[in-house]
Amino acid sequence: MTRWITDWRPDEAAFWESTGKRVARRNLVFSILAEHLGFTVWTVWSVVATRLGGYEFTTDQLFWLTALPNLIGSALRIPYTFGPARFGGRNFTVFSALMLIIPAIGLGIAVNNPATPFWLFLVIAATAGVGGGNFASSMANITYFYPQSKQGSALGLNAAGGNIGVSTVQIIMPLVIGGLGLAAAGWFWIPLAIVAAACAWFFMDNLTTAKASPRELLQSTRSGQTWIMSFLYIGTFGSFIGYSTAFPLLAKSLFPGFPTWVAFAGPLLGSLIRPVGGWLADRLGGARVTLWNFAAMGVGVVLVWATAGSGDFWLFFLAFQLLFLTAGIGNGSTYRMIPAIFQTLALAAGKSVEYGKRQASAAIGIISAVGAFGGFLINRAFGMSFAATGSPASAFLAFGLFYVACFATTWWCYTRTVGVARVPSLAHARV
C-alpha cells in the first residue's frame, strides 16, 4: 500500500478549501499522536529514576539516567529533520513510532533483574532519546502540509501536543507502576507505539513535493544568528525539558515524601502557555517578550533556591511553577523571533522573503537540536551539585548566571538602541 501525493498546492486557496484542508488536518492529528507518544517515552526515565530504590545508585547516577535521553534526543533532531522529505512523512512517522519499542523493551527487561549493572541502565536510558527526535521530524512534516498563512497555528498545535506528553507520562506512570510494577513502565508503551505506527500507516500521507536541503542547513550554520538563537533556546526550551525531567527526582531528593502525582502540573503549564508566548511576541515583539521573560526566569531561580531548603514542599512547588510558566512563554517568543530575524536579514541583503523563510526553516533544525541539549545540561548540573555539595544550590547559581547571560545577549543583539552606529543591533526590526 502506497500513499504518495504528487499534486499538492496548499497555498492555492481553491485547492486548499476543496482538498488540502481535509488531508492536512488528518495528517496533523496522527502526527500529534505519534509525537505525543515520542515525548512520553523520551521522558519516562524522569519517573523511573525515582523508583530505583532497590539499586544502590547515587543521586548523581540517577540524574545521569534522566540526562542521557535528553542528550541523545537533541542529537537526533538534526537527522530526523530530513526524514520526512527523504523517506516520506507517513513512512518516517511509522518508523519513528516503531523505534519507541526499543527503549520500552529495554526498560522492561532491565528493571526485572536486580543484578542489572548501572552501565546497562545508561545504555537503555540513552535509547529513549529516539522519542526526542520525533519532534523534529513531526514539525518538519507538518510544515509541508500547510499553507504559509496557517503554519503558525498548525505547528503550535503540533508542538503543544508533543510537549504535553511530558505531563502524560508523569500522570500515568505512577499509577501504572503502582498497580503493575516497575517493569510495566516499559511494557506499557509497546502496544501504544504499534497503534501509533498503524494509524500513521493507514491515515497519513507522503508528499513528493516535500524537500529539505542539507546545503541550506549547512549555510545556516555559518550565520551567527543561528548560534545566538540556539543559545537563547537552551534557556527556554532547554529549561522546559530539563526542569520537566529533573523535577521528580529533585523533589524526591529534597522532600522524600512529596506527592509524586503533582509532578505533571509544571510540564502541563509550560506546554499550555507556549502559544501565549507566541501571541505576546506577535503583539509586543518577540525580543522584548524574551528579554523580560529571562528576567522573570532569574527571579524564579532565586525563589526556587530560597524554598528548596525551607522544608515546605508546597512553597518549593509553587516557586517552581514560575520556572515552568516562564520557560513555556519563552518557548513561544523565541520561536517567533527566528523567522523574523532571517527574513529581516534576507531583505537587508537584497534577497527575497522566501529566501529568508528557507534560511529560517533550516536554522530551526539546528536551534531546536541545540536547545534540547539544555535538558541534558540541567540534569547534569543537578547531579554534579548533589555529588559535590549534597544540595542543588550550586546548580541554581549556575542557572541564575545563565539567565543573566541570556538577558544580556537578548538586549545586546535584539533590543539595544544605544551605540548602534558603531555596533548594529536588530532593535529596529522589532523581531
C-alpha positions in Angstrom: 0.0 0.0 0.0 1.5 3.4 -1.0 0.1 6.8 -0.3 2.2 9.3 -2.2 0.5 12.6 -3.1 2.1 14.1 -6.2 -0.2 17.1 -6.6 0.0 19.3 -3.5 -0.7 23.1 -3.7 -1.7 24.2 -0.2 -1.0 27.9 -0.9 -3.7 28.0 -3.7 -7.0 28.9 -2.0 -9.3 26.8 -4.1 -7.1 23.7 -3.7 -6.8 24.2 0.0 -10.6 24.6 0.5 -11.6 21.7 -1.7 -8.9 19.1 -0.9 -5.9 20.4 1.1 -7.5 21.3 4.4 -9.1 17.9 5.0 -5.9 16.0 4.1 -3.6 18.3 6.2 -5.9 18.1 9.2 -5.9 14.3 9.1 -2.1 14.2 8.9 -1.8 16.7 11.7 -4.0 14.6 14.1 -2.0 11.4 13.6 1.3 13.3 13.7 0.4 14.8 17.1 -0.5 11.2 18.3 3.0 9.9 17.3 4.8 12.9 18.6 3.0 12.9 21.9 4.0 9.3 22.4 7.5 10.1 21.5 7.7 12.7 24.3 6.3 10.2 26.8 8.9 7.6 26.0 11.6 10.3 25.9 10.8 11.4 29.4 9.7 8.2 31.1 13.0 8.0 33.0 12.1 11.1 34.9 9.6 8.8 36.7 11.5 5.6 36.7 14.6 7.2 38.2 12.6 8.0 41.4 11.6 4.3 41.7 15.1 2.6 41.6 15.4 2.5 45.4 16.3 -1.2 45.2 19.6 -0.3 43.4 22.5 1.3 45.2 22.7 4.2 42.8 23.8 7.7 44.0 21.8 10.8 43.3 24.3 11.8 40.7 23.9 8.4 38.9 20.2 8.8 38.9 20.5 12.2 37.3 22.6 10.6 34.6 19.6 8.4 33.8 17.4 11.4 33.3 20.1 13.4 31.4 21.1 10.9 28.7 17.8 10.7 26.9 17.9 14.5 26.5 21.5 14.3 25.1 20.6 11.6 22.5 17.3 13.2 21.7 18.9 16.6 21.0 21.5 15.0 18.7 18.8 13.0 16.7 16.8 16.1 16.0 19.1 17.1 13.1 18.9 13.8 11.1 15.2 13.4 11.9 14.5 16.8 10.4 15.4 15.4 6.9 13.5 12.1 7.4 10.0 13.2 6.1 11.5 14.7 2.9 13.8 11.8 2.2 11.5 8.9 3.0 8.0 10.4 3.1 6.2 11.8 6.1 3.9 8.8 6.5 6.7 6.3 6.2 9.0 8.1 8.6 6.3 8.5 11.2 5.7 4.8 11.1 9.5 4.2 11.5 9.8 6.7 14.3 6.8 5.3 16.2 8.2 1.7 16.0 11.6 2.8 17.2 10.0 3.6 20.5 9.6 -0.1 21.1 13.3 -0.5 21.6 13.7 1.6 24.8 10.4 0.3 26.1 11.6 -3.4 25.8 15.0 -2.5 27.3 13.4 -0.7 30.3 11.0 -3.6 31.0 13.9 -6.2 30.9 16.4 -4.1 32.9 14.2 -3.4 36.0 13.2 -7.0 36.2 16.7 -8.1 37.0 18.2 -6.8 40.3 21.7 -7.6 39.0 21.4 -5.2 36.0 24.6 -3.1 36.1 24.5 0.7 36.0 26.2 0.9 32.7 23.4 -1.1 31.1 20.8 1.2 32.6 22.7 4.1 31.0 22.6 2.4 27.5 18.9 1.7 27.8 18.1 5.2 29.1 20.0 6.6 26.1 17.8 4.7 23.6 14.8 6.7 24.9 16.4 9.6 23.1 14.7 8.4 19.9 11.5 9.9 21.3 13.1 13.3 21.4 14.0 13.1 17.7 10.3 12.7 16.9 9.6 16.4 17.5 11.9 17.5 14.6 10.5 15.0 12.1 6.9 15.8 13.1 7.4 19.6 12.8 9.2 19.3 9.5 6.5 17.0 8.1 3.5 19.2 9.1 5.3 22.3 7.6 4.9 20.8 4.2 1.2 20.2 4.5 0.0 23.7 5.5 0.0 27.0 3.6 2.3 29.6 4.9 -0.5 31.6 6.4 -1.7 28.7 8.6 1.7 27.1 9.5 1.9 29.0 12.8 -1.3 27.6 14.3 -0.7 24.1 12.9 2.9 24.0 14.2 1.7 25.4 17.5 -0.8 22.7 18.0 1.7 20.1 16.9 4.4 21.3 19.3 1.9 21.6 22.2 0.5 18.2 21.6 4.0 16.8 21.8 5.1 18.8 24.9 2.0 17.7 26.8 3.4 14.1 26.6 5.8 15.1 29.5 2.7 15.6 31.7 1.1 12.5 30.4 4.0 10.3 31.5 4.1 11.9 34.9 0.4 11.4 35.5 0.1 7.8 34.1 3.4 6.2 35.1 3.0 6.4 38.9 -0.4 4.7 38.5 0.9 2.1 36.2 3.9 1.3 38.3 1.9 1.3 41.5 -0.6 -1.2 40.0 1.6 -3.4 37.8 5.2 -3.0 39.0 8.2 -1.0 37.7 8.7 -3.2 34.6 5.3 -2.0 33.3 6.9 1.4 32.8 8.4 -0.2 29.7 5.9 -2.8 28.6 3.0 -0.2 28.8 4.3 1.7 25.7 4.7 -1.2 23.3 1.1 -1.6 22.2 0.7 2.2 22.0 3.7 2.5 19.7 2.2 -0.2 17.5 -1.1 1.7 17.4 0.6 5.0 16.5 2.6 3.3 13.8 -0.6 1.6 12.4 -2.5 4.9 12.5 0.3 6.6 10.6 0.4 3.8 8.0 -3.3 3.8 7.3 -4.2 7.5 7.7 -1.2 9.6 6.9 0.4 10.6 3.5 3.7 11.1 1.8 4.3 14.2 -0.3 6.5 14.1 -3.3 6.8 17.9 -3.1 8.4 17.8 0.4 12.0 18.9 0.1 14.8 19.5 2.6 18.2 20.8 1.6 21.3 19.8 3.7 23.0 22.6 1.8 20.7 25.2 3.3 21.2 23.6 6.8 24.9 24.0 6.2 24.5 27.6 5.1 22.5 28.4 8.3 25.4 27.2 10.4 27.5 30.0 9.0 25.1 32.6 10.4 25.9 34.0 13.8 22.2 34.5 14.3 21.7 30.7 14.3 24.0 30.2 17.2 22.8 33.2 19.1 19.2 31.9 18.9 20.5 28.4 19.8 22.0 29.8 23.0 18.7 31.6 23.9 16.7 28.4 23.1 18.8 26.5 25.6 17.4 29.0 28.1 13.8 28.5 27.1 13.1 25.0 25.7 16.2 23.6 27.3 14.9 24.8 30.7 11.4 23.4 29.9 12.6 19.9 29.1 15.4 20.0 31.7 13.1 21.0 34.6 10.4 18.7 33.4 12.6 15.6 33.6 14.6 16.7 36.7 11.7 17.8 38.9 10.5 14.4 40.2 14.0 13.3 41.2 14.9 16.7 42.5 11.8 16.9 44.6 12.3 13.4 46.0 15.9 14.2 46.9 14.8 17.3 48.8 11.4 16.2 50.1 11.4 12.3 50.2 7.7 12.1 51.0 6.5 14.5 48.3 3.2 13.6 46.5 4.5 12.3 43.1 1.2 12.9 41.3 1.7 16.6 41.3 4.9 16.4 39.1 2.7 16.6 35.9 1.5 20.2 36.7 4.6 22.1 35.7 5.2 20.5 32.3 1.5 20.9 31.5 1.6 24.5 32.5 4.7 25.1 30.3 3.1 23.3 27.4 -0.3 25.1 27.5 1.3 28.6 28.0 3.6 28.2 25.0 1.1 29.6 22.5 0.6 32.6 24.8 4.3 33.4 24.4 3.9 33.4 20.7 0.8 35.6 20.9 2.5 38.1 23.2 5.5 38.1 20.8 3.2 39.0 17.9 1.7 41.9 19.8 4.8 43.2 21.6 7.8 41.9 19.6 9.5 38.6 20.3 12.7 40.1 21.5 11.0 42.3 24.0 9.0 39.4 25.5 12.0 37.2 25.5 14.1 39.8 27.3 11.8 40.3 30.2 10.9 36.7 30.3 14.6 35.9 31.1 14.5 38.4 33.9 11.4 36.6 35.3 13.3 33.3 35.0 16.1 34.7 37.0 13.6 35.7 39.7 12.1 32.2 39.5 15.5 30.6 40.2 16.1 32.7 43.2 12.6 31.8 44.6 13.2 28.1 44.0 16.6 28.2 45.6 15.1 30.0 48.7 12.3 27.5 49.1 14.4 24.4 48.4 15.8 24.5 52.0 12.6 25.7 53.6 11.2 22.3 54.5 7.9 23.2 52.9 7.3 21.3 49.7 4.3 23.3 48.6 6.3 26.6 48.7 9.0 24.9 46.6 6.4 23.5 44.2 4.7 26.9 43.7 8.1 28.6 43.1 9.0 26.0 40.5 5.8 26.7 38.7 7.1 30.2 37.8 10.1 28.5 36.1 7.7 26.3 34.1 5.5 29.2 33.2 8.3 31.4 32.0 10.0 28.6 30.1 6.8 28.0 28.2 6.3 31.7 27.4 10.0 31.9 26.3 9.5 28.8 24.0 6.8 30.7 22.1 8.5 34.1 22.0 11.9 32.7 20.8 10.3 30.5 18.2 8.5 33.6 16.8 11.8 35.5 16.6 13.6 33.0 14.3 11.7 33.7 11.0 11.5 37.4 11.7 15.3 37.6 12.1 16.1 35.7 9.0 13.6 37.5 6.9 15.0 40.8 8.1 18.5 39.7 7.2 17.4 38.5 3.8 15.7 41.8 2.9 18.7 43.7 4.1 20.9 41.6 1.8 18.6 42.3 -1.2 17.2 38.8 -1.2 13.6 37.6 -1.2 11.4 36.9 1.8 11.1 33.3 0.5 14.9 33.0 0.8 14.7 34.2 4.4 11.9 31.7 5.1 14.1 28.8 3.8 17.0 30.0 5.9 14.8 30.2 8.9 13.5 26.7 8.3 17.0 25.3 8.1 18.1 27.2 11.2 15.2 25.9 13.2 16.5 22.4 12.8 19.8 23.4 14.4 18.3 25.6 17.0 15.7 23.0 18.2 18.5 20.4 18.5 20.9 22.7 20.5 18.0 23.9 22.6 17.1 20.4 23.6 20.7 19.9 24.8 19.8 22.2 27.7 17.8 19.3 29.1 21.0 17.3 29.4 22.9 20.3 31.0 20.2 20.9 33.6 20.1 17.3 34.8 23.9 17.0 34.9 24.1 20.3 36.8 21.8 18.9 39.5 23.7 15.6 39.6 27.1 17.3 39.9 25.8 19.7 42.5 24.5 16.9 44.7 27.7 14.9 44.3 29.9 17.9 45.3 27.8 19.5 48.0 24.9 17.3 48.8 22.5 20.0 47.7 21.2 21.7 44.4 22.4 25.2 45.4 25.4 25.2 43.0 23.1 24.3 40.1 20.7 27.0 40.9 23.5 29.5 41.0 24.7 28.4 37.6 21.1 28.6 36.2 20.8 32.2 37.5 24.0 33.3 35.9 23.0 31.7 32.7 19.7 33.6 32.6 21.6 36.8 33.2 23.8 36.0 30.2 20.6 35.3 28.1 19.1 38.6 29.2 22.3 40.5 28.3 22.5 38.7 24.9 18.9 39.4 24.0 19.3 43.1 24.9 22.6 43.5 23.1 21.6 41.7 19.9 17.8 42.5 19.6 16.6 45.3 21.7 19.6 47.6 22.2 19.2 51.1 20.8 22.4 52.7 22.2 25.7 52.5 20.2 24.0 51.0 17.1 26.0 53.3 14.9 29.2 51.6 16.0 27.8 48.0 16.7 24.5 47.3 14.9 21.6 45.5 16.6 18.2 44.3 15.2 16.2 46.5 17.6 14.9 48.5 14.6 13.3 45.3 13.1 11.3 44.5 16.2 12.0 40.8 15.7 
